Every structure is written in structure tokens, then in C-alpha cells.
Amino acid sequence: NLFRRSMLKHYQRFAPSSKLIDVLALPIFKQEESSLPPDNENKILPFQYVLCAATSPAVKLHDETLTYLNQGQSYEIRMLDNRKIGELPEINGKLVKSIFRVVFHDRRLQYTEHQQLEGWRWNRPGDRILDIDIPMSVGIIDPRANPTQLNTVEFLWDPSKRTSVFIQVHCISTEFTMRKHGGEKGVPFRVQIDTFKENENGEYTEHLHSASCQIKVFKPKGADRKQKTDREKMEKRTPHEKEKYQPSYETTILTECSPWPEITYVNNAPSPGFNSSHSSFTIGEGNGSPNHQPEPPPPITDNLLPTTTPQEAQQWLHRNRFSTFSRLFTNFSGADLLKLTREDVIQICGPADGIRLFNALKGRMVRPRLTIYVCQEPQQLRDQQKHEDGESANSTFFVYHAIYLEELTAVELTEKIAQLFSISSRQISHIYKQGPTGIHVLISDEMIQNFQDESCFVLDTMKAETNDSYHIILNCQT
């Protein structure tokens, strides 16, 4: 209770004032009496969000707080359930969804936000403005980042459990200044959080609460230097002047604001998940839209292999409709992904896509794509035994070896046979399959892909034209 009273006092001290209303005239941040209850100053909000970063001491009493952040550094935002007893009972034992955004504070940049973000995307290809540091976060479920919305992330969380999300802001305030000759004053941003509950259809579209705070982002260590400079300036002021400024607090309380105006996108367009059917959100690179048609299902031969490189793993994720999580697995090779447990994948991707991804990975672990059995016994010896003594031929014990193929290529088959013979793959010149009328057909990738699973072959070897090299002939056994 003491903690809540102190937090409430902090919140009331920095609740939006009439002066702030004049500054933020846009409906996005405007705290109009029509949208907020008259006793807003004494209202206890259902949720409270606390950014664990100190406020600047160089902010006047009736101005909004300003917090400095370092580019790319992880900052904790604590998600607190501040409901009174009996308030919002419909969310008890249920999850809610929160959408985080980093947006412009200045009206001029808000009007040109799309152009500004597209310019940033062009200059920083492959980067995002806002990310979640998933390993450090606690209590978040199914975190998602839309590839086309670089400044937005979202996740589910349980208000009854401890929840902390660590965010990283990768843009800096001076990247959006008009002049770029050095020494310009960076533009302020806002961190806004919108929280929703489920509707009757299981979709998270019913708005519960929104809050935001003003930030500026500096290059690494720049925020610390700016905070120190502000403190030194305040120390030089007279006691009378200091009374006009608010003290610096160790944390930043996000203040209530209106919902993000583009919330109709969440209501009308396919969201990145979070509904009863947990449909996947698939979008490609470039200027895609939320209504982009899903890609066709991947071919049956498109599977992740232990030998897959991180770059190939990224392509596999995109082809198999896991584009939303491609950034989370940026440096994962095929072997790294295949080692993930079911719990690991669900924790990272959420229950719906986590199970889907685990099943895709598990399918490759349970069974190889093709199994064939080969015997090293020469066919000539078997024919000779059959002619000499039919009965003994039937009782002859031939040992077959299993060869498991994943890539279904002639190169892979060559390597596996070379291992079986304990020779170098370079010593195998060609592999043939005995065809009709005894012809020798050169083995190709397409032929291997059409092999029946668990086919049996007897291997014959024939000396190649070059020294220490052999031709391998596969004789199919029925």
C-alpha cells in the first residue's frame, strides 16, 4: 500500500496539465474532458507502467517529464496491475494484450510519420526502431514484431503475475532533425502503451488503458552524459530558480493518454495473432500490407537440416510462414533450431506458433526424408551361389546397411556411401542405377527424390578410368 500511495503521488504530480494540453493539441495525446472523467487527477488507473530510467531534472514543474535513453540499450518497463478489488473482474485469470509504440512527440513529424519511417528504413535496411529484449523480459507471452511496422511490438501478459518487458530503441533523436551538420537538438519521441482485453470472439480489440511518456534517444552513453549535464546546470541555479523545476526521479511513470488513433487497424485488419484461432500473420519483405495474401504452403521437400546455415535458416523461416520471428532467430543455424525444446519454442513464439514451429522442427528429427538399405555383397557372388546351390542361397545371410538421406542429392548419397566403404567421397567417380535390360542410369537429384522409401540395393563397384577411383552401381532388389 505504501508503494501504491507513493506511485499514485508521483503520477498525480505529473498528470497532464492544461499547459501540456496546449502543447499536445493533436487528438493523439490530447487529454480532453470529454474523453477522460472530471476527477481524473484522483483516479486510480487499472494498470500502471513504470519505465526504469531516471527523469531529467531540467524540466519545469508544469511540463511533462522527459527521460533520456541510450540507443540499443535494454530498459525495463514494469507492467503493474493497479486495479481495485472488484474492478474489471472479466479479465481475472485471463490474458491481456499490450501494444508498444515509439512515435514522434512533435506535431510536425507526426503528420509526416510515414515518410520519416520510410526514410529511416531506407537508411537502415534490416533494422527496427523498437525491439523487445526477450531473454531479459519476464511474464510476456507470444511477443511479436510486425516486419512492416518498425516502431511497434506487442505481446500477451497476465496482470496477476509479475510482468516486466525490456525494450530497445534503435533510432536516435538527431536522425530526424532537419539539419544534419552536427550539434543539432534531437527531436523527442513518445513511448506509448495500449492495452486490450478479449472480446466475445476471442480477439483482443476492447481497449482497457493507454499511457505514454516523453523520451529522447542518444548514441550509446549519450543519455548518461546528458543527464549529468542537466544535473550540473541545475546545481548552478539559485534555490529560487530550482523551485521552478521538478526533481529527477529514478523511474518514469507513464501518464494516461488517449488510445492510438490507428487502433482501427487492430480492429479491422488481421492482427499478428492473438485470436481464438491464432491465425498466423505472414508478410514479406518490402512494402507489404496486413492484408497481404499468405504465401502458398512450402513444398514437401522444403525441410530444415542440421547443416543449414543461419542465412538458409532465415529463408526457411520465411518460406514456412514464420517471418514474424525471423529476427529473433537471426544467428540460429539449423542445428541450433533443432536443439530447441518444445518449452523453449512456446516461450519464444507463444502457444500457437510455438507448437507449429516445434512440429515443423520435430518432423525432421523424428524421421529422415528417405531411408534406403544397401548391401556390399557383389551381385555376381549372389548369382553364383544361386546357380550352385539354390537351397544354400535361400539360407545365405546378407547384411544390409541403412543410409538416411536428408538433402536427397547425389552429393549426399555419394558421401554416405563413401562413409560406408570407409573411403573418401572423391574416390567415387559416379553412381549408377541398373535400369531395364541392364543399362546403367546416372543417378541424379531428381531420381533420388523419386526413390521409394526403404528401397533395397546391392552395391557393385567398378574400377573407374582414373587411379583409385570407382563407379558405384545400385542394383535394385525386390
C-alpha positions in Angstrom: 0.0 0.0 0.0 2.8 2.4 0.8 4.3 1.6 -2.7 1.0 2.3 -4.4 0.5 5.6 -2.5 3.9 6.8 -3.5 3.4 5.8 -7.1 0.0 7.5 -7.1 1.5 10.7 -5.7 4.2 10.5 -8.4 1.6 10.0 -11.0 -0.7 12.9 -9.8 2.3 15.2 -9.7 2.9 14.6 -13.4 -0.6 14.1 -14.7 -1.2 16.1 -17.9 -1.9 19.7 -17.1 -3.7 22.4 -19.1 -0.3 23.6 -20.3 0.5 20.2 -21.7 -2.9 20.1 -23.4 -1.9 23.3 -25.3 1.4 21.7 -26.4 -0.1 18.4 -27.5 -3.1 19.7 -29.4 -3.3 16.6 -31.6 -6.1 14.2 -30.7 -3.4 11.5 -30.3 -2.3 12.9 -27.0 -5.0 15.4 -26.2 -6.5 14.8 -22.8 -9.9 16.3 -23.4 -12.6 16.4 -20.7 -14.9 14.5 -23.0 -12.6 11.5 -23.1 -11.4 11.5 -19.5 -13.5 11.7 -16.3 -13.6 15.1 -14.5 -11.9 13.6 -11.4 -9.0 12.3 -13.5 -6.4 13.6 -11.0 -7.8 11.4 -8.2 -8.5 8.4 -10.5 -6.6 5.2 -9.8 -5.9 3.6 -13.2 -6.4 -0.1 -13.8 -2.8 -0.5 -14.9 0.4 1.4 -14.4 3.6 1.2 -16.5 6.9 2.2 -15.0 9.9 2.9 -17.2 13.1 2.1 -15.2 15.0 5.2 -16.3 15.5 8.5 -14.5 13.7 11.6 -15.5 15.6 14.7 -16.3 16.0 17.4 -13.6 15.9 20.2 -16.2 12.1 20.1 -16.7 9.8 22.8 -15.4 7.2 21.9 -12.8 4.1 22.0 -15.1 5.8 20.4 -18.1 5.8 16.7 -18.9 8.7 14.6 -17.7 11.5 13.9 -20.1 13.6 10.7 -20.0 16.9 10.1 -21.8 17.7 6.7 -23.2 20.7 5.2 -24.8 20.4 3.7 -28.3 20.1 -0.1 -28.3 20.2 -0.4 -24.5 17.6 -2.6 -22.8 15.3 -0.7 -20.5 12.8 -2.3 -18.2 9.1 -1.3 -18.2 7.2 -2.8 -15.3 3.6 -3.7 -16.1 1.6 -3.3 -12.8 -1.9 -4.4 -12.1 -3.3 -1.4 -10.2 -7.0 -2.4 -10.1 -9.1 -2.0 -7.0 -10.9 -5.0 -5.6 -13.8 -6.0 -7.9 -12.6 -3.8 -10.8 -12.6 -5.4 -14.2 -13.4 -8.9 -13.0 -13.8 -10.1 -16.6 -10.0 -10.2 -17.0 -9.3 -12.2 -13.9 -7.4 -15.3 -14.8 -7.2 -14.1 -18.4 -4.5 -12.6 -20.6 -4.5 -9.1 -22.0 -2.6 -7.7 -24.9 -0.3 -4.6 -24.9 1.0 -2.8 -28.0 4.2 -0.8 -27.5 5.0 2.1 -29.9 7.7 4.6 -30.3 6.2 7.6 -32.1 7.0 11.3 -32.6 6.2 13.8 -30.0 6.3 16.8 -32.3 3.2 17.5 -34.3 5.2 18.4 -37.5 6.8 14.9 -37.5 3.5 13.2 -36.6 2.0 14.5 -39.8 4.9 13.1 -41.9 5.5 9.9 -39.8 5.1 7.5 -42.7 7.6 9.4 -44.8 10.0 9.7 -41.9 9.9 6.0 -41.1 10.3 5.0 -44.7 13.4 7.2 -45.0 14.8 5.6 -41.8 14.1 2.2 -43.3 15.9 3.1 -46.4 19.0 4.3 -44.5 19.0 1.4 -42.0 17.9 -1.6 -44.1 17.1 -4.7 -41.9 17.0 -2.7 -38.7 14.0 -2.0 -36.4 13.2 1.2 -34.4 11.7 -0.8 -31.5 12.6 -4.3 -30.2 11.9 -6.5 -27.2 14.8 -8.0 -25.3 13.1 -11.3 -24.9 15.8 -13.1 -22.7 15.6 -10.4 -20.1 11.8 -9.9 -20.1 9.6 -11.7 -17.6 6.0 -12.8 -17.9 5.4 -11.9 -21.6 3.7 -14.4 -23.9 3.8 -14.6 -27.7 5.9 -11.4 -28.3 5.6 -10.2 -31.9 7.1 -7.6 -34.2 5.4 -6.8 -37.5 8.1 -6.6 -40.2 6.3 -3.7 -41.8 5.8 -1.7 -38.6 9.3 -1.0 -37.4 8.2 1.1 -34.4 5.7 -1.4 -32.9 5.8 -4.5 -30.8 3.1 -6.4 -28.9 2.7 -9.3 -26.6 0.2 -11.0 -24.2 0.6 -10.9 -20.4 -1.2 -12.0 -17.2 -2.0 -9.0 -14.9 -2.0 -11.3 -11.9 1.6 -12.3 -12.5 4.9 -10.3 -12.4 5.5 -8.8 -15.8 8.5 -6.8 -17.0 9.3 -6.1 -20.6 12.7 -4.9 -21.7 12.6 -2.6 -24.7 15.4 -1.4 -27.0 15.1 1.8 -29.1 17.5 1.7 -32.1 16.9 5.1 -33.6 18.3 8.3 -32.1 16.6 11.7 -31.8 19.1 13.5 -34.2 18.3 11.2 -37.1 15.1 13.1 -37.7 16.3 16.7 -37.4 16.0 19.0 -40.4 19.7 20.0 -40.4 22.4 17.4 -40.0 25.6 19.3 -39.6 26.3 18.1 -36.1 25.2 19.6 -32.8 21.5 19.8 -33.6 18.9 19.4 -30.9 17.3 15.9 -31.2 13.6 15.5 -31.6 11.6 14.0 -28.7 9.8 10.7 -29.1 7.0 9.1 -27.1 6.7 5.6 -25.8 3.0 4.7 -25.8 1.4 1.5 -24.5 -2.2 0.5 -25.4 -3.7 -2.5 -23.6 -6.7 -4.5 -24.7 -8.9 -7.4 -23.5 -10.6 -10.1 -25.4 -14.0 -9.6 -27.0 -16.6 -12.3 -27.4 -14.8 -13.7 -30.4 -11.6 -14.1 -28.6 -9.9 -11.1 -30.3 -8.0 -8.5 -28.3 -9.8 -5.4 -29.5 -11.6 -4.0 -26.4 -9.5 -1.1 -25.2 -8.6 -1.0 -21.4 -5.9 1.6 -20.9 -3.3 3.7 -22.7 -0.3 5.6 -21.3 2.8 7.3 -22.6 5.9 9.2 -21.7 8.3 11.6 -23.5 11.8 10.4 -24.3 14.9 11.4 -26.2 17.3 8.8 -27.5 21.1 9.3 -27.7 24.0 7.4 -29.1 25.4 4.8 -26.5 26.4 6.6 -23.3 25.0 9.9 -24.6 22.0 9.7 -22.3 24.2 9.4 -19.3 26.3 12.4 -20.3 23.1 14.4 -21.0 21.7 13.5 -17.6 24.9 14.6 -15.9 24.9 17.9 -17.8 21.4 18.6 -16.7 22.3 17.9 -13.1 25.3 20.2 -13.3 23.2 23.0 -14.8 20.6 22.7 -12.0 23.3 22.8 -9.3 24.4 26.2 -10.6 20.9 27.7 -10.3 19.8 29.6 -7.3 17.4 28.0 -4.8 14.6 30.2 -6.0 15.2 29.1 -9.6 15.3 25.4 -8.6 11.8 25.7 -7.2 10.5 26.1 -10.7 11.9 22.7 -11.8 10.7 19.3 -10.8 13.2 16.9 -9.2 14.6 14.0 -11.0 13.0 10.6 -10.2 14.7 7.3 -10.5 11.9 5.9 -12.6 9.4 7.3 -15.1 5.7 6.9 -14.7 3.8 6.7 -18.0 0.8 9.0 -17.8 -2.7 8.2 -19.2 -3.4 9.2 -22.7 -6.0 8.6 -25.5 -5.7 5.3 -27.4 -3.5 5.3 -30.5 -5.7 6.7 -33.4 -4.8 3.9 -35.8 -6.4 1.3 -33.5 -8.9 0.7 -36.3 -6.0 -1.3 -37.9 -6.1 -3.7 -34.9 -9.9 -4.0 -35.1 -10.4 -4.4 -38.8 -7.2 -6.0 -40.2 -5.7 -9.3 -39.5 -3.6 -8.9 -36.4 -0.3 -10.6 -35.8 -2.2 -13.4 -33.9 -3.9 -13.2 -30.5 -7.3 -14.5 -31.5 -9.1 -17.7 -30.8 -7.9 -19.4 -34.0 -4.4 -18.0 -33.6 -4.1 -17.4 -37.3 -0.6 -16.6 -38.4 0.5 -13.1 -39.6 2.5 -13.5 -42.7 4.1 -10.6 -44.6 7.0 -10.5 -46.8 9.8 -8.0 -47.2 9.2 -4.6 -48.7 6.0 -2.6 -48.7 3.6 -5.3 -47.8 0.3 -4.7 -46.0 -1.6 -6.5 -43.3 -4.0 -7.8 -46.0 -1.2 -9.4 -47.9 -2.2 -12.8 -49.1 -0.4 -15.7 -47.4 2.3 -17.5 -49.2 1.4 -20.9 -50.6 2.4 -23.9 -48.4 6.0 -24.9 -48.8 6.8 -28.0 -50.9 7.2 -31.2 -49.0 10.9 -31.3 -49.8 11.5 -27.9 -48.0 12.8 -29.0 -44.7 15.3 -27.6 -42.1 18.5 -29.6 -41.8 21.2 -29.7 -39.2 23.7 -28.5 -41.8 21.6 -25.4 -42.6 23.4 -22.1 -42.2 21.9 -19.1 -40.4 21.2 -17.4 -43.7 19.4 -20.5 -45.0 17.5 -20.9 -41.7 16.2 -17.3 -42.2 14.9 -18.3 -45.7 13.4 -21.5 -44.2 11.5 -19.4 -41.6 10.1 -17.1 -44.3 9.1 -19.9 -46.5 7.3 -21.7 -43.7 5.3 -18.7 -42.5 7.5 -17.8 -39.5 8.6 -14.4 -40.9 7.4 -12.7 -37.7 10.1 -14.5 -35.7 12.9 -14.3 -38.2 14.7 -11.5 -36.3 14.6 -13.5 -33.1 16.4 -16.3 -34.7 18.9 -14.1 -36.7 22.0 -16.1 -35.7 20.4 -19.5 -35.4 21.7 -22.3 -37.6 19.6 -25.4 -38.5 21.3 -27.3 -35.7 20.5 -24.5 -33.2 16.8 -24.5 -34.1 16.6 -28.3 -34.0 18.0 -28.3 -30.5 15.2 -26.1 -29.1 12.8 -27.9 -26.8 9.0 -27.6 -27.0 9.0 -25.3 -23.9 11.7 -23.1 -25.5 9.8 -22.6 -28.7 6.5 -21.9 -26.9 8.2 -19.4 -24.6 9.7 -17.5 -27.6 6.8 -17.7 -30.1 3.7 -18.2 -27.9 1.5 -21.3 -27.8 0.0 -21.2 -31.3 3.0 -20.5 -33.5 5.3 -22.2 -30.9 3.6 -25.5 -31.3 3.5 -25.1 -35.1 7.2 -24.3 -35.3 8.1 -27.1 -32.9 6.1 -29.6 -35.0 7.9 -28.4 -38.1 11.3 -28.9 -36.4 10.3 -32.2 -34.8 9.1 -33.6 -38.1 12.8 -33.5 -39.2 14.1 -35.0 -36.0 11.7 -38.0 -35.9 12.3 -39.5 -39.3 14.7 -38.8 -42.2 13.3 -37.9 -45.5 14.5 -41.0 -47.2 15.8 -44.3 -45.9 17.4 -46.9 -48.2 19.2 -50.2 -47.4 22.3 -51.3 -49.2 24.4 -54.4 -49.2 28.0 -54.6 -50.1 27.8 -58.2 -51.3 28.6 -58.2 -55.1 25.7 -59.3 -57.3 28.0 -61.8 -59.1 28.6 -63.7 -55.9 24.9 -64.0 -55.2 24.2 -65.2 -58.7 26.9 -67.8 -58.5 25.6 -69.1 -55.2 22.1 -69.3 -56.5 23.2 -71.5 -59.5 25.4 -73.7 -57.5 23.0 -74.4 -54.6 19.6 -73.0 -54.6 18.9 -74.1 -51.0 22.0 -72.6 -49.6 21.2 -69.4 -51.5 18.0 -69.1 -49.6 19.7 -69.5 -46.3 22.6 -67.1 -47.1 22.6 -64.3 -44.6 23.3 -60.9 -46.3 23.9 -57.9 -44.1 22.3 -54.6 -45.3 23.2 -51.1 -44.0 20.7 -48.3 -43.6 21.5 -45.0 -45.3 19.5 -42.0 -44.2 19.2 -39.1 -46.6 18.0 -35.6 -45.7 19.0 -33.5 -48.6 18.1 -36.0 -51.3 21.0 -35.1 -53.6 23.5 -37.2 -55.4 26.3 -35.5 -53.5 24.8 -36.6 -50.2 24.4 -40.2 -51.4 28.0 -40.2 -52.5 29.2 -39.0 -49.1 27.1 -41.6 -47.3 28.3 -44.5 -49.4 31.9 -43.3 -49.0 31.4 -43.4 -45.3 30.1 -46.9 -45.6 33.1 -48.1 -47.6 35.5 -46.1 -45.3 36.9 -44.2 -48.3 37.0 -40.6 -49.4 34.0 -39.3 -51.4 36.5 -38.2 -54.0 37.2 -41.8 -54.8 33.7 -42.3 -56.1 33.6 -41.1 -59.6 29.9 -41.7 -60.4 26.9 -43.6 -59.0 24.6 -45.5 -61.4 21.4 -47.4 -61.0 20.9 -50.5 -63.1 17.9 -50.0 -65.3 15.9 -52.1 -67.8 17.9 -54.5 -70.0 20.9 -53.9 -67.7 21.6 -50.3 -68.7 23.4 -48.0 -66.3 21.5 -44.8 -65.5 23.4 -42.0 -63.9 22.0 -41.1 -60.5 20.6 -37.5 -60.3 19.0 -35.5 -57.6 15.6 -35.9 -59.2 16.0 -39.7 -59.4 16.8 -39.8 -55.6 13.8 -37.7 -54.8 11.7 -40.3 -56.6 13.2 -43.3 -54.7 10.7 -45.3 -52.7 11.3 -45.1 -49.0 13.1 -48.2 -47.6 14.2 -49.4 -51.0 16.9 -52.2 -51.0 20.0 -52.1 -53.2 23.0 -54.3 -53.7 26.2 -52.3 -54.4 28.6 -53.3 -57.2 31.9 -51.5 -57.7 33.7 -51.0 -60.9 37.1 -49.5 -61.4 37.0 -46.1 -63.0 39.3 -44.8 -65.6 41.3 -42.8 -63.1 43.5 -44.3 -60.5 42.0 -45.0 -57.0 38.5 -44.1 -58.3 35.4 -46.3 -58.5 32.0 -46.3 -60.1 29.1 -47.5 -57.9 26.3 -49.4 -59.4 23.0 -49.8 -57.4 21.1 -53.0 -58.2 17.5 -52.7 -57.0 16.3 -55.7 -55.0 12.6 -56.5 -54.8 
